[in-house]
Amino acid sequence: MTDTLAAATSAPRATVTQERKIVTSIPGPKSQELHARRMAVVPPGVSSALPVYIDRAHGAIVVDVDGNQFIDLGAGIGVTTVGHTEAGVTAAAAGQLDDFLHTLFTITPYEEYVRVAELLAEHTPGDHAKRTVLVNSGAEAVENGVKIARKYTGRRAVAVLDHAYHGRTNLTMAMNYKAAPYATGFGPFAGDVFHAPSSYPYHDGLTGAEAAARTIAYLEKRIGAVDLACLVVEPIQGEGGFMVPADGYLNALQDWCTANGVVFIADEIQSGMARTGAYWASEHFGLVPDLLLSAKGIAGGLPLAGVTGRAEIMDAALPGGLGGTFGGNPVAAAAAIAVFEAIEQHDLLAEGRRIEKKLKTRLTELQDRYDIIGEVRGIGAMVAIELVAPGTADTTKEPNAAAVSALAAHAAANGVIILTAGTYGNVLRFLPSLSASDELLDDALDVLAEGFAAL
């Protein structure tokens, strides 16, 4: 690495202290100026949760152009899991920039792509032979997973679960549960996509066996196993509100898929890559998916995604049937290798479990004080609270989206980035990087507690 690159790589780490600091109103004057420029050239469909414009970031802190420092509990929706500008990741990407940026793996291949595939084979559940295709984004991984399953089975239908989110492409829009804003006015959509009821313990009160029986009944009666190519599930649903299914639910679905020749696909785009205190959320449930989809945190902030699966399924595609111009870009692949190394070097799986303990302890304390917190749920550094109308937590569980909006705004104004989620917009989700210290988490949760007190 050249001296210039080394200086550029180390500068953000040297200048971003791991502390919350507000020096202007939010958004500040420079962010407001940039926002005015943005509105003139970027369509409103590309919206932003918080109109502050980021200048640099490191660890669990992002700094805007006005010098305000925010505790980032969103991590780019689970992308910077190992932390912003993690030293090994930035060094690996910078080093690859010096070597070459692009050749296209399907023309002249390179080792970085192969090494990522090896690491995914090693770290995904199951000891069977595996193959991986690398692509650009989570939605593209979903699309490829579905087409591989269709090619392998010779079947047409795709099943997903209620409250799911899988992307903004034509096929994935059809796979999402919630239409607005992701699909409204964008049709017609891909056909042969079926939405089965899911497990949502806080609302349906069903055991895993009961919820699975309901889902399987839908799959058998509404579609028929003989026509079903795949069932795509998020082991922990992301955009839907971090729903953790009832015990045994996912296992029963996988058993049914295996017995009926249906490809069981785990969408681990948000829940994977050490996010939950394991490499994959599937591990918490004892699942061994036929195909596993990865993206977001896999390359530390660079665009990369993958489909990893059983060799016999992945090998069904004809030569040339998989791939894409930028899929498995060497710079992103080099960063992904460094992400795997960082997870091992810094024992980030243990850090995910530490963060879960901190978040759940503090959030449960808030739940004891405020009856609008209906449920605290999640695994690892993927935790959420569902807010309901006062007095309904144990009865109708009426969604309280207004409180969520007010709390997110309060947090942002005081230097904490918290994401919202949920089919009804009534969930606050916490996706901090695994580098977030207990001190930063406590500070952020103190701000949230102030917001609750002010409601």
Sequence and secondary structure as in RCSB ss.txt:
>XXXX:A:sequence
MTDTLAAATSAPRATVTQERKIVTSIPGPKSQELHARRMAVVPPGVSSALPVYIDRAHGAIVVDVDGNQFIDLGA
GIGVTTVGHTEAGVTAAAAGQLDDFLHTLFTITPYEEYVRVAELLAEHTPGDHAKRTVLVNSGAEAVENGVKIAR
KYTGRRAVAVLDHAYHGRTNLTMAMNYKAAPYATGFGPFAGDVFHAPSSYPYHDGLTGAEAAARTIAYLEKRIGA
VDLACLVVEPIQGEGGFMVPADGYLNALQDWCTANGVVFIADEIQSGMARTGAYWASEHFGLVPDLLLSAKGIAG
GLPLAGVTGRAEIMDAALPGGLGGTFGGNPVAAAAAIAVFEAIEQHDLLAEGRRIEKKLKTRLTELQDRYDIIGE
VRGIGAMVAIELVAPGTADTTKEPNAAAVSALAAHAAANGVIILTAGTYGNVLRFLPSLSASDELLDDALDVLAE
GFAAL
>XXXX:A:secstr
  HHHHHHHHHHHHH  SS B  S SS HHHHHHHHHHHHHS TTS  SS   EEEEEBTEEEETTS EEEESSH
HHHT TT BT HHHHHHHHHHHHH S   TTTS  HHHHHHHHHHHHHSS SS EEEEEESSHHHHHHHHHHHHH
HHH   EEEEETT    SSHHHHHH S  TTTTTT     SSEEEE    HHHH   HHHHHHHHHHHIIIII G
GGEEEEEE SS TTTT     TTHHHHHHHHHHHTT EEEEE TTTTTTTTSSS GGGGGT   SEEEE GGGGT
TS  EEEEEEHHHHTTS TTSS  SSTT HHHHHHHHHHHHHHHHTTHHHHHHHHHHHHHHHHHHHHHH TTEEE
EEEETTEEEEEEB TT TTTT  B HHHHHHHHHHHHHTTEE EEESTTS EEEE   TT  HHHHHHHHHHHHH
HHHH 
